[in-house]
Amino acid sequence: MAPRPQSSAAGVLALLSEPEPLLKEHALKALNALVPQFWAEISEHIELIESLYESEELSKDAHNSAALLASKLYYYLGDYDEALSFALGAGNAFEAEGRTPGAQEYVETVISKAIDRYVAARREEQTEGGGKVDPKLQNVIEGIFRRCIQDGEYKQAIGIALESSRLDVIEHIYKLTNDISLLSYTMEAVIDTGFSLSYRDQVLKFLLPLFPPPTVNTHSPHVHSLTRLLVTLSSPELTVPLLTSLVPDDKLLAYQFAFDFVEGGSQDFLEAIRNDLPGEEGEHQAIYETLRRILAGQQSVKLYLEFLKRNNKVDMLILKHTKDSLEPRSSIYHTALSLQNAFMHSGTTSDTFLRENLEWLALASNWSKFTATAALGVIHKGHFQEGMNILGPYLPQPNGGESGIPGAAYSEGGALYALGLIHAGCGSGRQVEGYLRDALKAATVEVVQHGAALGLGVAGMGGKNAEAYEDLKQVLYSDSAIAGEAAGYAMGLIMLGTADPTAADEMLVYARETQHEKIIRGLAIGLAFIFYGRQEQADATVKELLAEKDPILRYGGVYTLALAYAGTANNDAVRKLLHIAVSDTSDDVRRAAVTSLAFLLFKNPSSVPRIVQLLSESYNPHVRSGATLALGIACAGTGLQDAVEILEPMTKDSVDFVRQGALIALGMVLVEQSEASSASMASTRTLYHKVIGDKHEDPVARFGATLGQGLIDAGGRNVTINLQSRAGSRNTSAIVGMVLFSQFWYWYPLAHCASLAFQPTGIIGIDGNLDAPKFDFISNARPSLFAYPPPTKPPKKETVTKVAAAVLSTTAKQKAREKKKAADNGEAMDTKEADVEMKTDEASTSTQKQGEITPKSRREPSFEKLSNFSRVTPAQMPHIVFPADGRYQPVRAVSAYPAPKGGKVNANGVKLTSEKYAGGGGILVVVDTRPDEEAEYIDLSTIHAVHTADGVTVEIREGGRESEYPRDLHISLNENAPEADPPEPFEYPFDNDT
C-alpha cells in the first residue's frame, strides 16, 4: 500500500517548540526538505527559526540547518538579500545543498546575489578604503572560483574576477593553463564592456607583461591582441620598449606592429612613438628610420591608394543610369549624383565620369557646386602628394585673386573642404593645416570660410592644435550662421577626445547665446566630439545637455553620450538612449537617440536588430528613420539577414524620409556582399534601379536610393564600412565620419564624410624593404561566395519588326499546288526554306556543344588562388591561408578570428563568420623564406611628387623611374592619361553668376 502524501508540516513544526535540542535539530533537517512544498506554512514560524539560529544550546550542524532553512524561506518570500545573509551563515549546509536535486534554482539565485554583493563590497573597499569584505562571503566566492577552475569554466571565473577586481585570479588561471586566448578574452571583456577608464587601464597594464614576447619564428597568434591593447592604452612608454625589443632580430614584426598601430592609433600617439624611438647613430638606425616612416602613416595610405586604383571595378552603367534618370537642374538630384560618384570612386583617383559628363557638371549651382567640388576630395582621398595640384584650379589664389573661375566662392569653399578630405587620416594633416588656417583667415565670404573650417577640422582631427582652435573660434564669434556651423564642428574635431573643460565651456556658453540654429547644431556635435571615448568623464556634461530646454542642445547631449561610451555597449547609456527615444518632445532628438544606439553597439552587430525591432515599427516616422540608420551603421558590411529583413519592408514605408533611410542603410549593410552570400543582394540592386528611374517617386526617397547605390559599390567595390580597426579597436576616423554623415539630414555636403569610414579590404604583402613581391595565397571558400557583382548589362535596343505582308487566298493556293508538284517530282525544296532549316540544325548543334563545356555544368571549386594586392572581404579573411611551401609567409596571423566551423548558416547555406568583426588582413609584412632566389616585384605606380627649386616637379614612382613636368600643370586627374590633356578640358565648367 502506497504511503499517503504529506498534507501539512504542522507536526514537524511542533517539534521546534520541544525543550530537547535533539528534537529541534531533527525538525530543522526535516523542514529543509519540506520547504519547497510548505514554505507558506513554515514561514509563519520564521522568527522562531531565526532565534534557533542564534541559540547557543544547539550544535553547529543545527545552527547551519536553521540558517539554511531561514535562507530558503526568505528566497521563497522574494527577499534575496536576507536569503543570502542566512545562506552565508549556513556554512557547509549551503555547499551541500548545491548537490541536492531540485535545489538548483535556489542555489544559483543565492550565488548570483553573493557575486553581486561581493563585487559591490570590493568596490567599496577599494574606493573608500573602508571595511573589509565579510569573511563568510569571501569563502563562498573562493568556492565559486575553485569550482569554475575545476570544471574548466575559465571564462566564467575571469568574468567574476574582472567584476570584483581580483586580478590575482586571472593570473592564476593563465599560469595554470598557459592559454593566451584567455588573456585576449580578458582584454576584450574589459575594453568592450562598461568598465571605468581608470580600471580598464589598470587591467590592461596588468595583462601586458603576461603576454609572451612575440617573435617572427613562432608566428605569434596574439599580435592582434597586443596591438589592440597598446592602441587602447595609447602609452608610448609601454609601446616603444616593445618595438625596440624586436630590433634587429625581429624587425619585420616591428614593422608589422607599426603598420597595425597606424590602423587604429591616434595621431598624437603615433607622433609620440616616433619621437621616443632611439635616434642615435648606429647599426640599427636604418631600421628605426623605417619604423618612423611607417608610423607617419603615409606609407599605409600610399599602399591602400595603389590597391584601390589597381582593383577599381566601378560599373559606369550604374552612374549613367542615375544621370539619365535624375533631372540635373534640380539641386537635390545633382547633389545626389555627385555623392554617388564620389562614394563609388572613393580613393580610386579615377575621374572618368566627371570628364565624360562636363555638361552635367556645368549645371551645378550654389551649394550643389560646393558639393561637386568637394567630391574631388573623396575621389582622391589619400592622394596627399598631389592634393594641391589636383585642386589647384579651384583653390583661392595666394595673391588674393580669383581662383581662375570668376566668382566661384562655392568652388573655392568646396575645394578647401576637399583638401581636408584628401589629407584626413594620412598623417599629413599638419602639412595642410597651415594652408587651411591662412585660407580661413583670408576668406571674407562665409561660403569659403565654411569650406576652410570643415577642411581644417577633418585634416586636423584629434591634433589638439591650439592655434587652429583659436582661428576657428574667431570665425565662430563672427556669428555667421554658415561659417559658424562649420567652425563648431571643426572646433570639436580639433579637440577630439580631449575632454578639455575650457573648450567645452566656451562652446556651450556660445551655443546658449547665439540665435542661429545652425551654429547651435555645429557646437552641439562639436561638444560630442570633445568627449569622444571619455566615458564617465562626460557624465556631468551629458546630464547638463539633456536637461536643456533647447532641443538642439539635447540633440547634442544624445551624441555626447553615444560618443563618450562608443563601442562599450554600456547598459546605462543604452537604457538612457532608449528612454529618450520614446519620451523626448522633439522628433529630432528622438531620431538621434535611436541612431546613436549604433555607436554604442557596433562591436556586437547581431544584437542591434533585436533592440531596434520595436522602434522600427513605431508610430513616429522620425523614430523609424532613426532605426534605419542605427541598423545601417551598426551592421555595416556584415550582410546581416536580420537587419535586412527589418529594412526591406521599410523601403515601402508611407513616409518618404523613412524610405530614404532604409535605402541608405541597405547599401551600408550589403556593401561587399555577393549574390551567393546574401539572398537580398540582387533584389536590392533591382530596387535601387527602379526607385532612381521612377519619376513619380518622391525626391527624398530617390536621393536615398542614389546614396545607397553609391555605398553598396563604394571605393570601386573594394572597401567596406566598419567602425572597428582590423585589430578590433575603435576606428576613430570611421566613427567621426559616420556621425558627420548622419548630419546630412540638415546639410548635404556633410555626407561626404562617410568616406572616412571606408576601409579598403585586401591583402597587401610587403617585404622588409617595403617593396611588394609577387606571390599567391589560397582562399578556402567557393569563389562565388566572395566574387565581385556581375557588371550591369546595357539596356537592349528595341528593334522595329516588319509587319507580315498580306497574302491573297488565291496566291496561297497557287503556291501550295506548285509545292506539291515539286515534291511529287522529287525536286529540292524552296531555297529560302532550306536555308532556314539548315540554320536551325546548326543552332541546335552549337547549343549542344556549348552544353558540354558551359561553366554551369562544371562543379565550382572549393577554393581559389589569389595574388598579392587582391581584394579579400572581411567575411573571407578567416578562410585565407598561405601555402606552407610558399616563399613568402606573413609574420602575424592573417585573421583576428578563426574560420567558422559548423554553426549558423544564412538563407543560401553559407556559413556565417564570428559575430565579432572578422578583422585582419590589410598590410601584411611577409618574410622571405628563400632570400637567395631572385624575387619579382609589383610595379607600384603611386606618385611621389618632389618640388625642386627650379620650378620643376619631379615625379618619382615606386619603381624608381623619374619624369619631369612643369609645376604650373595643376592637375592630372587620370595618371594614365597623356600629361598634356588634363589642364584645359578639366576645369569645372561652372557659370560665372555665383
Disulfide bonds with the S-S distance in Angstrom:
none
